[in-house]
Amino acid sequence: KFLLVVTGASRGIGRAAAVGLSRRLALPDECCLRALFIARCGAGLEKTKEMVHSAVGTRAEVEVASLDLSDLDAVGDAIPALLRGLVEAGECYSHAVLINNAGSLGTLGPSESLHMGTLRPAFDLNITSCSFVSSQFASHFAKSGSATKCTIVNISSLAAVSPFPTWGTYCAGKAARDMFHSVLAEEMADRKGVTVINYAPGAVETEMQVEIRGNETGDLAIREQMVALKERGELVDPEETVDVLCRLVMGDTKVESGAHVDYWDIKGE
């Protein structure tokens, strides 16, 4: 039995990952899948659940949890309880997978004009909550022996390794996420079957892309570049980047645990 947990699963990359990985994990007819999808939007989660059931039928047991991952008090209570619920039966999963995707662009603008009112919630969601979710998942499935194989994927970005003007908060958040997961990989290096991946999915056509193209406070050159990519049809479809993600999760493409891996590095292989 396989386990799949996806945060930010109500739309975009999160939804595509939920559907694509469910299909891949439940590929053999005899395999069954338990899934937990987390996001703020309950209606979006129900749609994702429907799409997964449509893709894999009764082989998937899907639970959804509507949770604001920027609310740290709620996260601190809900995440341990949700994960405990996945191991209460004493079941050992053959492969437990976390796609830690939830995040936000935050407020764009010059780094000398930050306000605590926008800085803190961005870091709460993009760094603190994300780190806690991966920590709890590792504790429940990589450390406890509740899974034979455990894969943790942090959805990263080129912004984690390259400075984008006016994107200071977002870049800092993505860089911090990468480093946290690299440290986690180092700490788990002696645990057989545990892999941690920082995956940058490329410039994907999602609602965040729409936000970037319409944002008046962000860097003009970046905005024009994204508009040009859209007009030339060169943005990556969510399903395309999830195809690469599936290869990484399933081990079809080998990567070093803790590494930063970009969609374009793997696409042509």
N, C-alpha and C positions, 0 to 999 in steps of 0.2 A: 504493500500500500504506500502510495506517495502522498506527500503533504506539500501544499503550495499556499504561501501567505503573501499577499500583495497589498501594499499601502498606496493610497492615491488611485484606487482601482475603479473609480466611477467614470473616468474619461481618459482620453489621450493615450500616452504610453502605458499607464497603469492598466487600463482596460485591455489594450492590445496584448499586454504581457499576460494578463489573467486568462484571456481566451487562447492565445497562442501556446503558452506553456501548459495549460490544462490539456489541450489537444495532444501536445507532444508527450507529456507524462503519462497520459492514459492511452497511448497509441496501441500497445498490445491489447487485444480484446479481453484478456483475462485480468488486466490491471485495473485497480480502482484508485480513486483520488479523493482526498479530503482537502478542501480549500477554505481559506478564510480571506475575505476581501474587506479592506478597511478604507473608509473615506468619509468625508464630511457629508456628502450628498447622498441621502438614502435612496432617492429615486434613481440616481445614476448607478448605484450599487445593484439595485434590483434589475436594471437593464443588463448590466454586466453578468449577473447571475443567469439571466435568461439566455444570454449569448453562449455562456459556457455549457449550460444544459443542452442547448441546441447543437453544440459542437461535439459533445462527448456522451450525451444522454445520461442514463442512470448510473454510469460508472463514476460520476462525480457527486460527492456529498458537499454541498456548498453552504457556507455560513457567511452572512454579511454583518458588518458592525459599523453603524454610523457614528463616527467619532471625529471631533475636531482635534487634529493632531498638534495644533498650536496651543491648545489648552493643556498645560503641563500637569495640572492637578488631575484632570480627567485621564490623561495618558498614564500617569503614575499608578492610577487605580485599575484602569481598564486593560492595559496591555498584559500585565502579569496574569490577570484573571482569564483573559481570552486564551492565552497560550497554555495556561494550566488546563483549561478545558479540552485542549487538543491532546493532552497526554494523560488525562485522568484515568482512562480505561487501561492504562499500562501497555498500550500498543507501542510497538517499535516500528517506525517507518523505515522503508528501504532507502528513501531519499527525501529529506526535508529541505524545502527551498523557500527563501525569503527574497522577495523583490522589494527593496526599500526605496520606493519611488516618490512618495509624497514630498512636495516642496512648493515654493512659490518664488516668483521673480522679485517680489518685494518692491520697494520704491526706488526708481532710478533717478539719479541726479549726482551732482558733484560731491565728492567724498568729504569736502569741508562744510557741507550743509546738512549733515545728518541730524535727525531728531530722534530722541529716545522713544517717542511714541510709535515710530515706524521701525526703528532698528531692533528693538527688543522682540516684537512678535515675529519678525523675519528670522532672527536667530533661534527663537524658541522652536519654530517649525523646522527650519532647514538644518539646524545643528543639534540642539538639545534633544528634541523629540526623536529625530532620526537615530541618533547615537543610542538612546535608551531602547528603542525598538530592536536594534541589532544586538545590543547587549543582552536583552531579555531572550531573544531568539537563540543566541549562542548558549546561554545558560540552560535553556530548556531542551535544546536538541543537539548541540555540539558537545556540551560538557556532560550532560546527564546520561547519555547513552540511549536516548529515546529515538535516535535515528542512526542507521548504519552509515549513511552519507549525509552531509550537511553542506549546503551552498548558500552563502549570503551575498547578495548583489546590492551594492549601493549604486543607484542611478546618478551618475556623475555628469560632467560637462567639460567641454573645452575650457570653460570659464574657471575650472578648478586649477588649471595649470597655466593659463594665459590671462593677463590683466586686460579687461575690457573697460574703457573709460565710461564713467557714470554707473557702472555695474558693481561698485565696491562691495556693497552688502551681499549681493548674489555670489560674486566671485569668492569672497571670504567664506561664505557658507559652504560652497561646494568644495573649496580647498580644505576646510576643516573636516568635512565629511570624509573626503578621501584619506586624510591622515588618520582619522580615527579608525577607519576600516583597514588601513595598512598596518596599524598597530595591532588591531584585533587579529589580523592574519599572522603577524609575527608571534603573538602569544599562543596561537592555535597551531603553530607549525609542527608540533610533535603529535598532533591528534590526527590519526589516520582518517581519511575521507572528508576532511573539512577544507572547504575552499571559500575564499573571500575575494570578490571581484569589484573593482571600481569601473563601471561601464559608462562611457560617454556615448550617448546614442546618436550623435550628429544633430544637425539642425532639422528637427522633426516638425511636420505640419500639425500643430496642436493649438489649443486655445492660448497657450503661452506665446506661441509665435504670433498670433493675431494681436496679442497685447503688446509685444515688442514692436511690431510694425506700426501700431497706432499710438505709441507712447511719445508724447511731445517733450518730456524731460530727459529722455535718454540721449546718448550720443548720436548725432545726425548721421555720421558715416556708417555706424553699425546698422541703424534703422534703414538706410538706403541700401545697404548690402543685403539685408533680409528681404526687402521689397523686391530687389532684383532677383534673388533666388526664387522667390515666389513666382514672379513673372516668367522666369525661364523654366519653371517646372522642376527645379533642382532641389527643392526641399524633400527630405526623406519621409516616406509614409510610415506611420507607426508600425504597421505590419511588417515592413521591410526591416526596420531596426530590431524588431522582436525576433525575426528569423535568425539574425546574428546572435541575439541574446540567447536564444534556445540552443544554438551550437555551443556557446560558452557554458551554459548551465549543464547541458547533457554530456559535456566533455568531448564533443566532436572536434572542437578546436581547443588545444591545450594552452593554458596561460599560467603564469606564476601567481600563486595566491598573494593577494594584496596589491597586485599591479593595477595601474591605470590603463585601461584598454579602450581604444576609440573604435567606433563603428567602421570608419574608413580603413583602419589598420587590418580589419578582419574581412571586410566585404569581398575583397578580390581573391581571397584564399580558396 
